[in-house]
Amino acid sequence: MTSIFTAFEAVYDFYPQPNDVIWSPADWAWIAGIMDILVPAWWYGVPVVSDADTVFNPERALWLMRTHQVTITLLPATALRMIRATGLSGEGLVMRAVCSGGEAVGADLLNWTTSFFDCIVNEGFGQTELNACIGNCSSVFPVKPGALGKGLPGTIVAILDEDGEPVVDQVGEIAIDRHHINTMVEYWRNPEATKDKFLGDWLLTGDLGLVDADGYVWFQSRKDDVINSAGYRIGPGEIEASLGSHEAVAMAAVIGVPDERRGQVPKAFVVLKPGYEPDDEMADTLRQYIRTRLAAHEVPRQIEFLDDLPKTTTGKIMRRALRTDT
């Protein structure tokens, strides 16, 4: 069990420190709630703040962190965007380290989070099948904004091409050495799913990314979320991050929708901040904004404005629900 704690000592910036208090909206039924919050805190004797409210509310989250003097938190990128969209101040917070995981943060949101909380911000990556395996520890090595980080202590990470061979500076599937001590044994009574999860010595994450020459891992998208458009493989994360950096946008999610000529094209679902009108003019403004930041094939052909986006209890956007409704 102690083998997993070195990961949290890294992403929580040499956790624990005197007077540390931890809170996260992570559901206790989710691996992050149990293994990333509760178990390490119990092991180290760190107080855990729990909230009976099961729906993430950014105003309540800020109140809770101030009231209980929370110093450590795990917040997914969508929760951070929701906090940013409130326009509220971070005054009175005493945060020492923020970890974000579950989806890519991106450089723009990372910079805002660092400024808002006035503390170290580290990304972390893991799965139920092999938790807490990639991350940043900015006190030890430089953070590359937008990168997930490097393999955490005891972790060997690779990007595999379509032939299952490790590659550098090329998009492929993120894979972890299956001999890591935290790797699952099997899926309960599902040998076929277990077999498909592994390839030789590698555990396959189902996520696409690339690793650079310095060993930093850059997340692209879930394999299921890739948009195949006229020969281009488009990850929604970069489009969402670009939309989210516009002053009018509170939240955004992008999926692929059928297109007769291109196969698929990106469609964006956008929640605007108060005071902005969800009309054709705003849609054109956002498309032009993306056009100046990304490639032409990444510009959403369709933009639909919503009052809210479907999210998990921890605030992570559920793209599958958007695909079902489209």
Contacts in CASP RR format, 6 or more apart in sequence:
PFRMAT RR
TARGET T0000
AUTHOR 0000-0000-0000
METHOD contacts of the structure
MODEL  1
MTSIFTAFEAVYDFYPQPNDVIWSPADWAWIAGIMDILVPAWWYGVPVVS
DADTVFNPERALWLMRTHQVTITLLPATALRMIRATGLSGEGLVMRAVCS
GGEAVGADLLNWTTSFFDCIVNEGFGQTELNACIGNCSSVFPVKPGALGK
GLPGTIVAILDEDGEPVVDQVGEIAIDRHHINTMVEYWRNPEATKDKFLG
DWLLTGDLGLVDADGYVWFQSRKDDVINSAGYRIGPGEIEASLGSHEAVA
MAAVIGVPDERRGQVPKAFVVLKPGYEPDDEMADTLRQYIRTRLAAHEVP
RQIEFLDDLPKTTTGKIMRRALRTDT
1 39 0 8 1.000
1 43 0 8 1.000
2 43 0 8 1.000
3 181 0 8 1.000
3 182 0 8 1.000
4 35 0 8 1.000
4 39 0 8 1.000
4 40 0 8 1.000
4 131 0 8 1.000
4 132 0 8 1.000
4 182 0 8 1.000
5 40 0 8 1.000
5 43 0 8 1.000
5 44 0 8 1.000
6 152 0 8 1.000
6 153 0 8 1.000
6 154 0 8 1.000
7 131 0 8 1.000
7 132 0 8 1.000
7 133 0 8 1.000
7 135 0 8 1.000
7 152 0 8 1.000
7 153 0 8 1.000
8 15 0 8 1.000
8 36 0 8 1.000
8 40 0 8 1.000
8 132 0 8 1.000
9 15 0 8 1.000
10 122 0 8 1.000
10 135 0 8 1.000
10 136 0 8 1.000
10 137 0 8 1.000
10 140 0 8 1.000
10 152 0 8 1.000
10 153 0 8 1.000
11 97 0 8 1.000
11 99 0 8 1.000
11 122 0 8 1.000
11 123 0 8 1.000
11 124 0 8 1.000
11 132 0 8 1.000
11 135 0 8 1.000
11 136 0 8 1.000
11 137 0 8 1.000
11 152 0 8 1.000
12 72 0 8 1.000
12 97 0 8 1.000
12 99 0 8 1.000
12 122 0 8 1.000
13 96 0 8 1.000
13 97 0 8 1.000
13 120 0 8 1.000
13 122 0 8 1.000
13 137 0 8 1.000
13 138 0 8 1.000
13 139 0 8 1.000
14 139 0 8 1.000
15 40 0 8 1.000
15 44 0 8 1.000
15 46 0 8 1.000
15 72 0 8 1.000
15 97 0 8 1.000
16 44 0 8 1.000
16 45 0 8 1.000
16 46 0 8 1.000
17 71 0 8 1.000
17 96 0 8 1.000
19 69 0 8 1.000
19 71 0 8 1.000
20 46 0 8 1.000
20 47 0 8 1.000
20 71 0 8 1.000
20 72 0 8 1.000
20 96 0 8 1.000
21 46 0 8 1.000
21 47 0 8 1.000
21 48 0 8 1.000
21 49 0 8 1.000
21 68 0 8 1.000
21 69 0 8 1.000
21 70 0 8 1.000
21 71 0 8 1.000
21 72 0 8 1.000
22 37 0 8 1.000
22 41 0 8 1.000
22 46 0 8 1.000
22 47 0 8 1.000
22 48 0 8 1.000
22 49 0 8 1.000
22 70 0 8 1.000
22 71 0 8 1.000
22 72 0 8 1.000
22 73 0 8 1.000
23 48 0 8 1.000
23 49 0 8 1.000
23 50 0 8 1.000
23 51 0 8 1.000
23 64 0 8 1.000
23 65 0 8 1.000
23 68 0 8 1.000
23 70 0 8 1.000
23 72 0 8 1.000
23 73 0 8 1.000
24 32 0 8 1.000
24 33 0 8 1.000
24 36 0 8 1.000
24 37 0 8 1.000
24 73 0 8 1.000
24 74 0 8 1.000
24 75 0 8 1.000
24 314 0 8 1.000
25 51 0 8 1.000
25 56 0 8 1.000
25 61 0 8 1.000
25 75 0 8 1.000
25 79 0 8 1.000
25 313 0 8 1.000
25 314 0 8 1.000
25 315 0 8 1.000
26 32 0 8 1.000
26 33 0 8 1.000
26 36 0 8 1.000
26 37 0 8 1.000
26 74 0 8 1.000
26 314 0 8 1.000
27 33 0 8 1.000
27 54 0 8 1.000
27 312 0 8 1.000
27 313 0 8 1.000
27 314 0 8 1.000
28 34 0 8 1.000
28 38 0 8 1.000
30 314 0 8 1.000
31 127 0 8 1.000
31 128 0 8 1.000
31 131 0 8 1.000
32 74 0 8 1.000
32 101 0 8 1.000
32 102 0 8 1.000
32 314 0 8 1.000
33 74 0 8 1.000
35 131 0 8 1.000
35 132 0 8 1.000
36 74 0 8 1.000
36 99 0 8 1.000
36 131 0 8 1.000
36 132 0 8 1.000
37 48 0 8 1.000
37 74 0 8 1.000
38 48 0 8 1.000
40 46 0 8 1.000
41 47 0 8 1.000
41 48 0 8 1.000
42 48 0 8 1.000
46 72 0 8 1.000
49 64 0 8 1.000
49 68 0 8 1.000
49 70 0 8 1.000
51 60 0 8 1.000
51 64 0 8 1.000
53 60 0 8 1.000
54 313 0 8 1.000
55 313 0 8 1.000
56 79 0 8 1.000
56 82 0 8 1.000
56 311 0 8 1.000
56 313 0 8 1.000
56 314 0 8 1.000
56 315 0 8 1.000
58 79 0 8 1.000
58 82 0 8 1.000
58 83 0 8 1.000
58 85 0 8 1.000
58 86 0 8 1.000
58 88 0 8 1.000
59 86 0 8 1.000
59 88 0 8 1.000
61 79 0 8 1.000
61 83 0 8 1.000
62 83 0 8 1.000
62 86 0 8 1.000
62 88 0 8 1.000
62 90 0 8 1.000
62 93 0 8 1.000
64 70 0 8 1.000
65 73 0 8 1.000
65 93 0 8 1.000
65 95 0 8 1.000
66 92 0 8 1.000
66 93 0 8 1.000
69 94 0 8 1.000
70 93 0 8 1.000
70 94 0 8 1.000
70 95 0 8 1.000
71 94 0 8 1.000
71 95 0 8 1.000
71 96 0 8 1.000
71 97 0 8 1.000
72 95 0 8 1.000
72 96 0 8 1.000
72 97 0 8 1.000
72 98 0 8 1.000
72 99 0 8 1.000
73 95 0 8 1.000
73 98 0 8 1.000
73 99 0 8 1.000
74 98 0 8 1.000
74 99 0 8 1.000
74 100 0 8 1.000
74 101 0 8 1.000
75 83 0 8 1.000
75 98 0 8 1.000
75 99 0 8 1.000
75 100 0 8 1.000
76 100 0 8 1.000
76 101 0 8 1.000
76 102 0 8 1.000
76 103 0 8 1.000
76 314 0 8 1.000
76 315 0 8 1.000
76 316 0 8 1.000
77 100 0 8 1.000
77 101 0 8 1.000
77 102 0 8 1.000
77 103 0 8 1.000
77 104 0 8 1.000
77 105 0 8 1.000
77 106 0 8 1.000
77 109 0 8 1.000
78 103 0 8 1.000
78 251 0 8 1.000
78 309 0 8 1.000
78 311 0 8 1.000
78 315 0 8 1.000
78 316 0 8 1.000
78 317 0 8 1.000
79 314 0 8 1.000
79 315 0 8 1.000
79 316 0 8 1.000
80 100 0 8 1.000
80 105 0 8 1.000
80 109 0 8 1.000
80 112 0 8 1.000
80 113 0 8 1.000
81 109 0 8 1.000
81 244 0 8 1.000
81 250 0 8 1.000
81 251 0 8 1.000
82 250 0 8 1.000
82 251 0 8 1.000
82 315 0 8 1.000
83 116 0 8 1.000
84 109 0 8 1.000
84 112 0 8 1.000
84 116 0 8 1.000
85 250 0 8 1.000
85 251 0 8 1.000
85 271 0 8 1.000
85 273 0 8 1.000
90 116 0 8 1.000
90 117 0 8 1.000
90 118 0 8 1.000
93 117 0 8 1.000
93 118 0 8 1.000
95 117 0 8 1.000
95 118 0 8 1.000
95 119 0 8 1.000
96 119 0 8 1.000
96 120 0 8 1.000
97 119 0 8 1.000
97 120 0 8 1.000
97 121 0 8 1.000
97 122 0 8 1.000
98 113 0 8 1.000
98 117 0 8 1.000
98 119 0 8 1.000
98 120 0 8 1.000
98 121 0 8 1.000
98 122 0 8 1.000
99 121 0 8 1.000
99 122 0 8 1.000
99 123 0 8 1.000
99 124 0 8 1.000
100 113 0 8 1.000
100 121 0 8 1.000
100 122 0 8 1.000
100 123 0 8 1.000
100 124 0 8 1.000
101 123 0 8 1.000
101 124 0 8 1.000
101 125 0 8 1.000
102 124 0 8 1.000
102 125 0 8 1.000
102 126 0 8 1.000
102 316 0 8 1.000
103 237 0 8 1.000
103 316 0 8 1.000
103 317 0 8 1.000
104 123 0 8 1.000
104 146 0 8 1.000
104 148 0 8 1.000
104 219 0 8 1.000
104 237 0 8 1.000
104 241 0 8 1.000
105 113 0 8 1.000
105 121 0 8 1.000
105 123 0 8 1.000
105 146 0 8 1.000
106 145 0 8 1.000
106 146 0 8 1.000
106 241 0 8 1.000
107 145 0 8 1.000
107 146 0 8 1.000
107 241 0 8 1.000
108 241 0 8 1.000
108 242 0 8 1.000
108 244 0 8 1.000
108 245 0 8 1.000
109 241 0 8 1.000
109 244 0 8 1.000
109 245 0 8 1.000
110 121 0 8 1.000
110 123 0 8 1.000
110 143 0 8 1.000
110 145 0 8 1.000
110 146 0 8 1.000
111 145 0 8 1.000
113 121 0 8 1.000
114 120 0 8 1.000
114 121 0 8 1.000
120 138 0 8 1.000
120 139 0 8 1.000
121 138 0 8 1.000
121 143 0 8 1.000
122 135 0 8 1.000
122 136 0 8 1.000
122 137 0 8 1.000
122 138 0 8 1.000
122 143 0 8 1.000
123 135 0 8 1.000
123 136 0 8 1.000
123 146 0 8 1.000
123 147 0 8 1.000
123 148 0 8 1.000
123 149 0 8 1.000
124 132 0 8 1.000
124 134 0 8 1.000
124 135 0 8 1.000
124 136 0 8 1.000
124 148 0 8 1.000
124 149 0 8 1.000
125 132 0 8 1.000
125 133 0 8 1.000
125 134 0 8 1.000
125 135 0 8 1.000
125 148 0 8 1.000
125 149 0 8 1.000
125 217 0 8 1.000
125 219 0 8 1.000
126 132 0 8 1.000
126 133 0 8 1.000
126 134 0 8 1.000
126 205 0 8 1.000
127 205 0 8 1.000
128 184 0 8 1.000
129 183 0 8 1.000
129 184 0 8 1.000
129 197 0 8 1.000
129 203 0 8 1.000
130 176 0 8 1.000
130 180 0 8 1.000
130 182 0 8 1.000
130 183 0 8 1.000
130 184 0 8 1.000
130 203 0 8 1.000
131 182 0 8 1.000
132 152 0 8 1.000
132 182 0 8 1.000
133 151 0 8 1.000
133 152 0 8 1.000
133 155 0 8 1.000
133 157 0 8 1.000
133 176 0 8 1.000
133 180 0 8 1.000
133 182 0 8 1.000
134 148 0 8 1.000
134 149 0 8 1.000
134 150 0 8 1.000
134 151 0 8 1.000
134 152 0 8 1.000
134 155 0 8 1.000
134 157 0 8 1.000
134 174 0 8 1.000
134 217 0 8 1.000
135 148 0 8 1.000
135 149 0 8 1.000
135 150 0 8 1.000
135 151 0 8 1.000
135 152 0 8 1.000
136 143 0 8 1.000
136 147 0 8 1.000
136 148 0 8 1.000
136 149 0 8 1.000
136 150 0 8 1.000
141 150 0 8 1.000
143 149 0 8 1.000
144 212 0 8 1.000
144 214 0 8 1.000
144 216 0 8 1.000
146 218 0 8 1.000
147 212 0 8 1.000
147 216 0 8 1.000
147 217 0 8 1.000
147 218 0 8 1.000
148 216 0 8 1.000
148 217 0 8 1.000
148 218 0 8 1.000
148 219 0 8 1.000
149 216 0 8 1.000
149 217 0 8 1.000
150 157 0 8 1.000
150 215 0 8 1.000
150 216 0 8 1.000
150 217 0 8 1.000
151 157 0 8 1.000
151 215 0 8 1.000
151 217 0 8 1.000
154 180 0 8 1.000
155 176 0 8 1.000
155 177 0 8 1.000
155 180 0 8 1.000
156 176 0 8 1.000
156 177 0 8 1.000
156 180 0 8 1.000
157 174 0 8 1.000
157 175 0 8 1.000
157 176 0 8 1.000
157 177 0 8 1.000
157 211 0 8 1.000
157 215 0 8 1.000
157 217 0 8 1.000
158 166 0 8 1.000
158 175 0 8 1.000
158 176 0 8 1.000
158 177 0 8 1.000
158 202 0 8 1.000
158 211 0 8 1.000
159 166 0 8 1.000
159 167 0 8 1.000
159 168 0 8 1.000
159 170 0 8 1.000
159 171 0 8 1.000
159 172 0 8 1.000
159 173 0 8 1.000
159 174 0 8 1.000
159 175 0 8 1.000
159 209 0 8 1.000
159 210 0 8 1.000
159 211 0 8 1.000
159 217 0 8 1.000
160 166 0 8 1.000
160 167 0 8 1.000
160 172 0 8 1.000
160 173 0 8 1.000
160 175 0 8 1.000
160 199 0 8 1.000
160 202 0 8 1.000
160 204 0 8 1.000
161 167 0 8 1.000
161 170 0 8 1.000
161 172 0 8 1.000
162 172 0 8 1.000
164 199 0 8 1.000
164 202 0 8 1.000
167 210 0 8 1.000
168 210 0 8 1.000
168 211 0 8 1.000
168 212 0 8 1.000
168 213 0 8 1.000
169 210 0 8 1.000
169 211 0 8 1.000
169 212 0 8 1.000
169 213 0 8 1.000
170 210 0 8 1.000
171 208 0 8 1.000
171 209 0 8 1.000
171 210 0 8 1.000
171 220 0 8 1.000
171 233 0 8 1.000
172 208 0 8 1.000
172 209 0 8 1.000
172 210 0 8 1.000
172 220 0 8 1.000
173 204 0 8 1.000
173 205 0 8 1.000
173 206 0 8 1.000
173 207 0 8 1.000
173 208 0 8 1.000
173 209 0 8 1.000
173 223 0 8 1.000
174 205 0 8 1.000
174 206 0 8 1.000
174 207 0 8 1.000
174 208 0 8 1.000
174 209 0 8 1.000
174 217 0 8 1.000
174 219 0 8 1.000
175 199 0 8 1.000
175 202 0 8 1.000
175 203 0 8 1.000
175 204 0 8 1.000
175 205 0 8 1.000
176 183 0 8 1.000
176 202 0 8 1.000
176 203 0 8 1.000
176 205 0 8 1.000
177 201 0 8 1.000
177 202 0 8 1.000
177 203 0 8 1.000
178 198 0 8 1.000
178 200 0 8 1.000
178 201 0 8 1.000
178 202 0 8 1.000
178 203 0 8 1.000
179 201 0 8 1.000
180 203 0 8 1.000
183 203 0 8 1.000
186 194 0 8 1.000
187 193 0 8 1.000
187 194 0 8 1.000
187 197 0 8 1.000
196 204 0 8 1.000
197 203 0 8 1.000
197 204 0 8 1.000
198 204 0 8 1.000
206 222 0 8 1.000
206 223 0 8 1.000
207 219 0 8 1.000
207 220 0 8 1.000
207 221 0 8 1.000
207 222 0 8 1.000
207 223 0 8 1.000
208 219 0 8 1.000
208 220 0 8 1.000
208 221 0 8 1.000
208 222 0 8 1.000
208 223 0 8 1.000
208 226 0 8 1.000
208 235 0 8 1.000
209 217 0 8 1.000
209 218 0 8 1.000
209 219 0 8 1.000
209 220 0 8 1.000
209 221 0 8 1.000
210 217 0 8 1.000
210 218 0 8 1.000
210 220 0 8 1.000
211 217 0 8 1.000
211 218 0 8 1.000
212 218 0 8 1.000
220 226 0 8 1.000
220 235 0 8 1.000
220 237 0 8 1.000
221 235 0 8 1.000
221 236 0 8 1.000
221 237 0 8 1.000
224 320 0 8 1.000
225 235 0 8 1.000
225 236 0 8 1.000
225 255 0 8 1.000
225 319 0 8 1.000
226 233 0 8 1.000
226 234 0 8 1.000
226 235 0 8 1.000
227 233 0 8 1.000
227 234 0 8 1.000
227 235 0 8 1.000
227 236 0 8 1.000
227 254 0 8 1.000
227 255 0 8 1.000
227 256 0 8 1.000
227 264 0 8 1.000
227 265 0 8 1.000
227 266 0 8 1.000
228 234 0 8 1.000
228 263 0 8 1.000
228 264 0 8 1.000
229 256 0 8 1.000
229 259 0 8 1.000
229 262 0 8 1.000
229 263 0 8 1.000
229 264 0 8 1.000
229 265 0 8 1.000
229 266 0 8 1.000
229 297 0 8 1.000
230 261 0 8 1.000
230 262 0 8 1.000
230 263 0 8 1.000
230 297 0 8 1.000
232 295 0 8 1.000
232 297 0 8 1.000
234 266 0 8 1.000
234 297 0 8 1.000
234 298 0 8 1.000
235 254 0 8 1.000
236 253 0 8 1.000
236 254 0 8 1.000
236 255 0 8 1.000
236 256 0 8 1.000
236 266 0 8 1.000
236 319 0 8 1.000
237 254 0 8 1.000
238 294 0 8 1.000
238 298 0 8 1.000
239 252 0 8 1.000
239 254 0 8 1.000
239 266 0 8 1.000
239 268 0 8 1.000
239 290 0 8 1.000
239 294 0 8 1.000
239 298 0 8 1.000
239 300 0 8 1.000
240 252 0 8 1.000
240 253 0 8 1.000
240 254 0 8 1.000
240 268 0 8 1.000
242 289 0 8 1.000
242 290 0 8 1.000
242 293 0 8 1.000
242 294 0 8 1.000
243 249 0 8 1.000
243 252 0 8 1.000
243 254 0 8 1.000
243 268 0 8 1.000
243 270 0 8 1.000
243 286 0 8 1.000
243 289 0 8 1.000
243 290 0 8 1.000
244 251 0 8 1.000
244 252 0 8 1.000
246 286 0 8 1.000
246 289 0 8 1.000
247 273 0 8 1.000
248 272 0 8 1.000
248 273 0 8 1.000
248 276 0 8 1.000
248 282 0 8 1.000
248 285 0 8 1.000
248 286 0 8 1.000
249 270 0 8 1.000
249 271 0 8 1.000
249 272 0 8 1.000
249 273 0 8 1.000
249 286 0 8 1.000
250 271 0 8 1.000
250 272 0 8 1.000
250 273 0 8 1.000
251 270 0 8 1.000
251 271 0 8 1.000
251 309 0 8 1.000
251 317 0 8 1.000
252 268 0 8 1.000
252 269 0 8 1.000
252 270 0 8 1.000
252 271 0 8 1.000
253 268 0 8 1.000
253 269 0 8 1.000
253 309 0 8 1.000
253 317 0 8 1.000
253 319 0 8 1.000
253 322 0 8 1.000
254 266 0 8 1.000
254 267 0 8 1.000
254 268 0 8 1.000
254 269 0 8 1.000
254 300 0 8 1.000
254 319 0 8 1.000
255 266 0 8 1.000
255 267 0 8 1.000
255 269 0 8 1.000
255 319 0 8 1.000
255 322 0 8 1.000
255 323 0 8 1.000
255 326 0 8 1.000
256 264 0 8 1.000
256 265 0 8 1.000
256 266 0 8 1.000
256 267 0 8 1.000
256 323 0 8 1.000
257 264 0 8 1.000
257 265 0 8 1.000
257 266 0 8 1.000
257 267 0 8 1.000
257 302 0 8 1.000
257 326 0 8 1.000
258 264 0 8 1.000
259 265 0 8 1.000
259 301 0 8 1.000
265 300 0 8 1.000
265 301 0 8 1.000
265 302 0 8 1.000
266 298 0 8 1.000
266 299 0 8 1.000
266 300 0 8 1.000
266 301 0 8 1.000
266 302 0 8 1.000
267 300 0 8 1.000
267 301 0 8 1.000
267 302 0 8 1.000
267 303 0 8 1.000
267 304 0 8 1.000
267 326 0 8 1.000
268 286 0 8 1.000
268 300 0 8 1.000
268 302 0 8 1.000
268 303 0 8 1.000
268 304 0 8 1.000
269 303 0 8 1.000
269 304 0 8 1.000
269 305 0 8 1.000
269 306 0 8 1.000
269 309 0 8 1.000
269 322 0 8 1.000
270 278 0 8 1.000
270 286 0 8 1.000
270 303 0 8 1.000
270 304 0 8 1.000
270 305 0 8 1.000
270 306 0 8 1.000
271 305 0 8 1.000
271 306 0 8 1.000
271 307 0 8 1.000
271 308 0 8 1.000
271 309 0 8 1.000
272 278 0 8 1.000
272 282 0 8 1.000
272 305 0 8 1.000
276 282 0 8 1.000
278 305 0 8 1.000
282 305 0 8 1.000
283 303 0 8 1.000
283 305 0 8 1.000
286 300 0 8 1.000
286 303 0 8 1.000
287 299 0 8 1.000
287 300 0 8 1.000
287 303 0 8 1.000
290 298 0 8 1.000
290 299 0 8 1.000
290 300 0 8 1.000
291 299 0 8 1.000
309 317 0 8 1.000
309 318 0 8 1.000
309 322 0 8 1.000
310 317 0 8 1.000
310 318 0 8 1.000
310 321 0 8 1.000
310 322 0 8 1.000
311 317 0 8 1.000
311 318 0 8 1.000
312 318 0 8 1.000
END
